[in-house]
């Protein structure tokens, strides 16, 4: 028996990178997976590939997580299709970096809207279903930046710190109902978000990591799969750094 057999998992920002790897790992573990992403064609492509490779049932949805109305409609469609929700992975996120003195209100609002408000919107949309079932697992994808800050990332650091606070708050509120909430803080992970960085910059970043390499999306996915599964049945309110020792 696979450890997420017939469970229903929603993954936001699921079309590529860490989100796609999480959706794929959940499917491999036996889950039915709803993949949310901003563009329908991107979600369709990822869902089709995962279904073909794993045989899992998938649902592709175009969702702007910053819009409560869009999230609520998508959540209703998931519940109508599958009848339940067992896991929610709040992964969708963007960057819009600038030093504080140059950061615009638009840059602040975009990052906070997706990376912070989006996590609230998605979890709020499913909390009644979780409570009605008396079970569930929520995993917020934060970042080491949310714990330690980073130059030029006031907006991103604020949002990623915020989703840790949300996870801890939900762990206290919902734990008594057998609903767990945890956060994962990735370090430098080889994803498209780093694609525009010059090689010398990437090499400098890697040199800061004791393991002397970047992480892979599948390594984040493995940690998420653990937290979603019953193997983590007593893990609640945890913040797990998956960063190769970067913060030591």
Secondary structure as the mmCIF struct_conf table of DSSP 4:
data_model
#
loop_
_struct_conf.conf_type_id
_struct_conf.id
_struct_conf.beg_label_comp_id
_struct_conf.beg_label_asym_id
_struct_conf.beg_label_seq_id
_struct_conf.end_label_comp_id
_struct_conf.end_label_asym_id
_struct_conf.end_label_seq_id
TURN_TY1_P TURN_TY1_P1 UNK A 3 UNK A 6
STRN STRN1 UNK A 8 UNK A 12
BEND BEND1 UNK A 13 UNK A 13
BEND BEND2 UNK A 15 UNK A 16
HELX_RH_AL_P HELX_RH_AL_P1 UNK A 17 UNK A 28
TURN_TY1_P TURN_TY1_P2 UNK A 29 UNK A 30
STRN STRN2 UNK A 32 UNK A 37
BEND BEND3 UNK A 38 UNK A 39
HELX_RH_AL_P HELX_RH_AL_P2 UNK A 40 UNK A 54
STRN STRN3 UNK A 58 UNK A 62
TURN_TY1_P TURN_TY1_P3 UNK A 65 UNK A 66
HELX_RH_AL_P HELX_RH_AL_P3 UNK A 68 UNK A 82
BEND BEND4 UNK A 83 UNK A 83
STRN STRN4 UNK A 87 UNK A 90
STRN STRN5 UNK A 98 UNK A 98
TURN_TY1_P TURN_TY1_P4 UNK A 100 UNK A 102
HELX_RH_AL_P HELX_RH_AL_P4 UNK A 105 UNK A 111
HELX_RH_PI_P HELX_RH_PI_P1 UNK A 112 UNK A 117
HELX_RH_AL_P HELX_RH_AL_P5 UNK A 118 UNK A 133
TURN_TY1_P TURN_TY1_P5 UNK A 134 UNK A 134
STRN STRN6 UNK A 136 UNK A 141
TURN_TY1_P TURN_TY1_P6 UNK A 144 UNK A 144
HELX_RH_AL_P HELX_RH_AL_P6 UNK A 145 UNK A 148
TURN_TY1_P TURN_TY1_P7 UNK A 151 UNK A 152
STRN STRN7 UNK A 153 UNK A 153
HELX_RH_AL_P HELX_RH_AL_P7 UNK A 154 UNK A 174
HELX_RH_3T_P HELX_RH_3T_P1 UNK A 175 UNK A 177
TURN_TY1_P TURN_TY1_P8 UNK A 178 UNK A 178
STRN STRN8 UNK A 179 UNK A 186
BEND BEND5 UNK A 188 UNK A 188
STRN STRN9 UNK A 189 UNK A 189
BEND BEND6 UNK A 191 UNK A 191
HELX_RH_3T_P HELX_RH_3T_P2 UNK A 192 UNK A 194
TURN_TY1_P TURN_TY1_P9 UNK A 195 UNK A 196
BEND BEND7 UNK A 197 UNK A 197
HELX_RH_AL_P HELX_RH_AL_P8 UNK A 199 UNK A 207
TURN_TY1_P TURN_TY1_P10 UNK A 208 UNK A 208
BEND BEND8 UNK A 209 UNK A 209
TURN_TY1_P TURN_TY1_P11 UNK A 210 UNK A 211
BEND BEND9 UNK A 212 UNK A 213
STRN STRN10 UNK A 215 UNK A 215
HELX_RH_AL_P HELX_RH_AL_P9 UNK A 217 UNK A 228
BEND BEND10 UNK A 229 UNK A 229
HELX_RH_3T_P HELX_RH_3T_P3 UNK A 230 UNK A 232
TURN_TY1_P TURN_TY1_P12 UNK A 233 UNK A 234
BEND BEND11 UNK A 237 UNK A 237
STRN STRN11 UNK A 239 UNK A 242
BEND BEND12 UNK A 243 UNK A 243
TURN_TY1_P TURN_TY1_P13 UNK A 244 UNK A 247
#
